Amino acid sequence: MQKISEAEMEIMNIVWKYDGGVTSKDIMEAIPEKQWKITTVLTLMSRLVDKGFLKAEKNGRGKIYNSIISEKEYKKMCSKNFLNEFYEGSAKNFFAALFEDNEISESNLEELKSILERDE
């Protein structure tokens, strides 16, 4: 699966919040602060279709867009890619780096430990 840009991610976050699909109009209404033109939104949505993140279905004169990949699946994929790219696929190496730099607290470590023990 390809990576998506920051702008495409904003579109996906909106799509994931809607149940039953979205239109370009829905996207425009959800991000008025962006002041994107409709052509920008349509281009981003078209890219997401091409990359396999969205599917588009005709709906009268427009299209309804639905996600092909869930938010959870996407985050899982990104996490795996991150670990592989920076930590040789090792979660242990990742957490060790955070701990060494004092980026993770003792309470976070205890919480992680309880999660790991629960899954045993």
Secondary structure, DSSP 8 states (H G I E B T S, - for coil): -----HHHHHHHHHHHHSSS-B-HHHHHHH-GGG---HHHHHHHHHHHHHTTSEEEEEETTEEEEEESS-HHHHHHHHHHHHHHHHHTT-HHHHHHHHHHTT-S-HHHHHHHHHHHHHT-
